[in-house]
Amino acid sequence: MKKTCVLLINLGTPDSPSVKDVRKYLFEFLNDPRVIDINPIGRFFLVNFIIVPFRAPKSAKIYKQLWTEQGSPIIIYGESVKEKLQKELGDDFDVELAMRYQNPSLDEVCARMEKKGYEKILILPLFPQYSSASTGSAIEKAMKLISKWWVIPEIKIISQFYDNEDYLNCVIEQSKKYNLDEYDHILFSYHGLPERQVDKVYSDGKPCSDHKCDEEINEDNGYCYKATCYATTRMLAEKLKLPKERYTVCFQSRLDKDWLEPFSDKVIEQWAKKGAKKLLVFSPAFVADCLETIVEIGVEYQKLFEENGGEKVQLVESLNDSPMWIETLKKMVLKNL
């Protein structure tokens, strides 16, 4: 009997925190036209002659703060999830893990999958909220590789799962070790995107700001990253019984001023100046702890908060390889096949 393959895809990480490996990672990542969606010639010169040469040494120092003896957390947790999910699904399934950028590479994983002759494939990018720069890029690359196979099996794709009840409950479970009443304010910090990228979702020519994305999910904005981030927050806040004045939605990791606002670092600074001493930060766009959670929130925002009079920025850890997350993935797989 032919098996079904579950292909998990995450963003990626350098092979090491060396400048050489970080440069290689940034080169692949930032040359993706879905990530920097500008004129190809402009992107080529911007990435290869300005961003990568100057950013790689700085990024390497940051990655060294992230690295453990076992390697990059996103790989460590990814491999653990793969093994645990494989055990839960049993012999009728093969679970594969690939990174959109660097290793384990989609090219190598898909080449291995082709030889197995699967009857069905489920592609599951590990991004709860769809964006073209993450989910879209991962799906596009996987489909390009699979499209070259002589025999293309039945394929199912999960494009987003921000409203999956079990996923939401996993986030809630991770927060239970913290007493929310002890914190002056709560942040839901999502990875940022250029505003032009969410505007591209709409076929009516109107910008994201005209589609009530911070208020509701409607027939137009179901795949708008900003709209699904706000929707994720509303659902989590309802489960946590948080009134609106107790939390803020914000966006981190910005590269320039024309990215989604409010900016997380500015919100952190503002609350410190208001006299807040303790902030709790959720990061629901990440299912595994990584540079953006461990270093950006846990180290850089902590320093920023202290510099402006605050005391503690507490990160709610990502789902990582928690038993509840493994069970959620299992249910998602079985429901979609």
Long-range contacts (C-beta under 8 A, 24 or more apart in sequence): 1-92, 2-117, 2-118, 2-119, 3-91, 3-92, 3-93, 3-94, 3-116, 3-118, 3-119, 4-92, 4-93, 4-94, 4-118, 4-119, 4-120, 4-121, 4-122, 4-337, 5-93, 5-94, 5-95, 5-96, 5-113, 5-116, 5-118, 5-120, 5-121, 5-122, 6-85, 6-89, 6-93, 6-94, 6-95, 6-96, 6-121, 6-122, 6-124, 6-333, 7-96, 7-98, 7-109, 7-113, 7-121, 7-122, 7-123, 7-124, 7-142, 8-78, 8-81, 8-82, 8-85, 8-95, 8-96, 8-97, 8-98, 8-124, 8-126, 9-97, 9-98, 9-99, 9-100, 9-106, 9-123, 9-124, 9-125, 9-126, 9-138, 9-142, 10-74, 10-78, 10-97, 10-99, 10-100, 10-125, 10-126, 10-287, 10-288, 11-74, 11-99, 11-100, 11-101, 11-127, 11-134, 11-138, 11-290, 12-74, 12-99, 12-100, 12-101, 12-102, 12-103, 13-72, 13-74, 13-75, 13-99, 13-102, 13-290, 13-291, 14-63, 14-72, 14-102, 15-102, 15-103, 16-67, 17-60, 17-63, 17-64, 17-66, 17-67, 18-60, 19-56, 19-57, 19-60, 22-56, 22-59, 22-60, 22-63, 23-52, 23-56, 24-102, 25-101, 25-102, 26-51, 26-52, 26-55, 26-56, 26-59, 27-52, 28-101, 28-102, 29-101, 32-101, 32-133, 32-137, 34-132, 34-133, 34-136, 34-137, 34-140, 35-133, 35-137, 37-132, 37-133, 37-194, 37-196, 37-197, 37-200, 62-291, 62-295, 63-291, 65-294, 65-295, 65-299, 66-290, 66-291, 66-294, 66-295, 72-290, 73-288, 73-289, 73-290, 73-294, 74-288, 74-289, 74-290, 75-99, 77-288, 77-289, 77-318, 77-320, 77-321, 78-288, 80-320, 80-321, 81-288, 81-320, 81-321, 81-325, 81-326, 81-329, 84-321, 84-326, 85-326, 85-329, 85-330, 85-333, 88-326, 88-327, 88-330, 89-330, 89-333, 93-333, 94-118, 98-142, 100-134, 100-137, 100-138, 100-141, 106-138, 106-141, 106-142, 106-145, 107-145, 110-142, 110-145, 110-146, 111-145, 113-146, 114-146, 114-149, 117-151, 117-153, 118-153, 119-153, 119-154, 120-153, 120-154, 120-155, 120-156, 120-337, 121-146, 121-153, 121-154, 121-155, 121-156, 122-155, 122-156, 122-157, 122-158, 122-333, 122-336, 122-337, 123-155, 123-156, 123-157, 123-158, 124-157, 124-158, 124-329, 124-332, 124-333, 125-158, 125-159, 126-287, 126-288, 127-160, 127-285, 127-287, 128-160, 128-161, 128-162, 128-164, 128-167, 128-228, 128-232, 128-284, 128-285, 128-287, 129-160, 129-162, 129-190, 129-225, 129-228, 129-229, 129-232, 129-284, 129-285, 130-159, 130-160, 130-223, 130-225, 130-228, 131-193, 131-197, 131-225, 132-197, 132-200, 133-193, 133-197, 134-191, 135-159, 135-160, 156-336, 156-337, 158-332, 158-336, 159-223, 160-223, 160-228, 161-332, 162-228, 162-229, 162-231, 162-232, 162-284, 163-228, 163-231, 163-232, 163-235, 164-328, 164-332, 166-324, 166-327, 166-328, 166-331, 166-332, 167-319, 167-328, 168-232, 168-235, 168-236, 168-239, 169-239, 169-324, 169-328, 170-319, 170-322, 170-324, 170-325, 170-328, 171-236, 171-282, 171-284, 171-316, 171-319, 172-236, 172-239, 172-240, 173-322, 173-324, 174-316, 174-317, 174-318, 174-319, 174-322, 175-240, 175-280, 175-282, 175-316, 178-280, 178-314, 178-316, 180-240, 180-242, 180-280, 182-278, 183-278, 183-279, 183-280, 183-314, 184-271, 184-275, 184-276, 184-277, 184-278, 184-279, 185-246, 185-247, 185-248, 185-271, 185-276, 185-279, 185-280, 186-242, 186-246, 186-247, 186-248, 186-279, 186-280, 186-281, 186-282, 187-247, 187-248, 187-250, 187-264, 187-267, 187-268, 187-279, 187-280, 187-281, 187-282, 188-229, 188-232, 188-233, 188-236, 188-237, 188-247, 188-248, 188-249, 188-250, 188-281, 188-282, 188-283, 188-284, 189-250, 189-251, 189-252, 189-264, 189-281, 189-282, 189-283, 189-297, 190-229, 190-249, 190-250, 190-251, 190-252, 190-260, 190-283, 190-284, 190-285, 191-251, 191-252, 191-253, 191-285, 191-286, 191-292, 192-251, 192-252, 192-253, 192-254, 192-255, 192-259, 192-260, 192-263, 193-225, 193-226, 193-251, 193-259, 193-260, 194-255, 194-256, 194-258, 194-259, 194-260, 195-258, 195-259, 195-260, 196-258, 197-225, 198-224, 198-225, 198-226, 198-260, 201-225, 214-249, 225-260, 226-260, 229-284, 229-285, 232-284, 233-284, 236-282, 236-284, 252-292, 252-296, 252-297, 253-292, 253-296, 264-297, 264-301, 265-300, 265-301, 265-304, 268-301, 268-304, 268-305, 268-308, 268-310, 268-313, 269-304, 269-305, 269-308, 271-305, 271-310, 272-304, 272-305, 272-306, 272-307, 272-308, 272-309, 272-310, 273-308, 273-309, 275-309, 276-310, 277-310, 277-311, 277-312, 278-310, 278-311, 278-312, 278-314, 279-305, 279-310, 279-312, 279-313, 279-314, 280-314, 280-316, 281-313, 281-314, 281-315, 281-316, 282-316, 283-315, 283-316, 283-318, 286-318, 287-318, 287-319, 287-320, 287-325, 288-318, 288-319, 288-320, 289-317, 289-318, 289-320, 290-318, 293-317, 293-318
